[in-house]
Amino acid sequence: MKLHIKNGRLIDPAGGIDAVQDLYIADGKIAAIGSAHAGFTAARTIDASGLVVAPGLVDLSARLREPGYEYKATLESEMQAAMQGGVTTLVCPPDTDPVLDEPGLVEMLKHRARLLNQAHVHPLGALTVGLKGKSLTEMAELTEAGCIGFAQAEEPIEDTTVLLRAMQYAKTFGYTVWLRPQDPHIGRGGIAHSGPLASRLGLSGVPVMSETIALHTIFELMRASGARVHLCRISSAAALDLIRAAKKEGLPVTCDVGVHHLHMTDADIGFFDSNARLTPPLRGQRDRDAIRTAVLDGTVDAVCSDHTPVDDDEKLLPFAEASAGATGLELLLSLMLKWAAEQGRDGKVLSTALAKITSDPARTAGLAAGTLAQGARADVVLFDPDARWTVNAGALASQGKHTPFLGYELTGQVKATIVAGHVAFER
C-alpha cells in the first residue's frame, strides 16, 4: 500500500531531521520525504497534524516468553504490546525454555513472529549450551538460523576460561557477545541494592561491586581477545565510570540501561512493593542520576524496555519471594519522553531521547532499522507527545500487567504503528 503521512512533525535522529514534513511510503519502504515523486498516488492519506512522526522504536531487551513460558505471556500478546508501544524491532534474550541454543528453536521463533506480521524479532543465541557456562554453542549455525549475537541472559559464566574462549571465537567470526556484568558469587541470591534501605527492610543485598568486578574481568578479556561486547542493563554510577574509561581507551564496547533505572531508585520499593523487584535491582539516587547523565552524554548507547512479563502467581507475593521483572514495551516511549521533559523542553533533548530508542540501538545491534531515510524499511510510529494516559492493567496489552509505574500519569501516546509499510496498529 502507498501511504502519504501529512502535516506531522517528522523527527529522524539518524538523519538530523526535525521539521513539519510529509512522508511517503511505497512497497514497504520510505519513498520520499517532503514531496512525492512524479506519479505517486497514495492509496491512503493519514493526517498527522499535532503528532510526531518518528522511526519505529528499537528495543534491545524484550522477553516474549515463548517458547516455554506461555503461561506468563504469549507471542501474540507481547507483539500486540509492542505495536501499542510503537516498538517495531526488538531483540529477545535466549533464556526461554528450552534455551535458544539450537538452530531449530531460533528458526521456529522467527517463523512464528513472521506469521504475526508485526514487530521484527531478532533473537540472541545462548553463548553456552543451556546457559550453563560449560561448553560453547554452535555460534555459526545459530547465526545462520537468525541470531544477531550471543548472550548468557541472567546466568554469569563462572569459568573465565570459557568466557575467554567464547570471546576469541566471537572475534574470529565477527560476532558480538552480549553480557550483563555480574559477579557469579558476590551478590548471588540478593534481591535489592546493598545499602541502608535494604538493611532497614531486612532484604539481602546486591552490591555495586558485583557489577564492577565483572566489568574489570570483561575488559581484561576484551583486551586479550579483541572481541566486541555489548553490556546489558547497567545499573550503577561506578560501572558507568568504568565503561566511559573503556570507551576512551578504544575498546569495542557498547552498553544499554533499562528504562526503569532511568527514573526509579531503591526507595521506590516503598513498603515491599514487589512490582519494584527488578534485575538488576533499582539502585541509589546517585546511580539513577549518573544513568541520566550518561544517557545525555552518550556513554549509554541505548535505553531498552527490559520487558519481562510476570504473571500474578509469581508477582503477588512477599518481595523476597516474587519473581523479578516488569512489563515495559508499552512504557518505553512515554518514559523516554518523561526523561526528555525533565532535562528541558528543547527539541534537541527530544531528538536525543528518540535516538536512544531508535537509531542508536539499531546501530548498536547492527540492524537496518531506526531511520526514516529514503529507501529504508518503512517502520514508523505516529504519537501524540502531549496526550496523557494513566498506567493501569486495563491500558496494557501485554499479558504481564506488573510495573512499578502502575498508577502513574504519563505523556506520549502512540496513535499508529506502521511496520514495513502496512498499518499494524491504530488507536
Secondary structure, DSSP 8 states (H G I E B T S, - for coil): --EEEES-EEEEGGGTEEEE--EEEETTEEEEESS--TT---SEEEE-TT-EEEE-EEES-B---TTT-TTT--HHHHHHHHHHHTEEEEEE-S-SSS-S-SHHHHHHHHHHHHHHTSSEEEE-EESBGGG-SSSB--HHHHHHHT---EE-TT---S-HHHHHHHHHHHHHHT-EEEE----SSTTTT--EETTHHHHHHT--EE-THHHHHHHHHHHHHHHHH--EEEE-----HHHHHHHHHHHHHT--EEEEEEGGGGT--GGGGTTT-GGG--SS----HHHHHHHHHHHHHTSS-EEE--B----HHHHSS-TTTS---B--TTTHHHHHHHHHHHH-SSHHHHHHHHHTTTHHHHHHHT-S-S---TTSB--EEEEEEEEEEE--GGG--SS----TTTT-EEEEEEEEEEETTEEEEE-
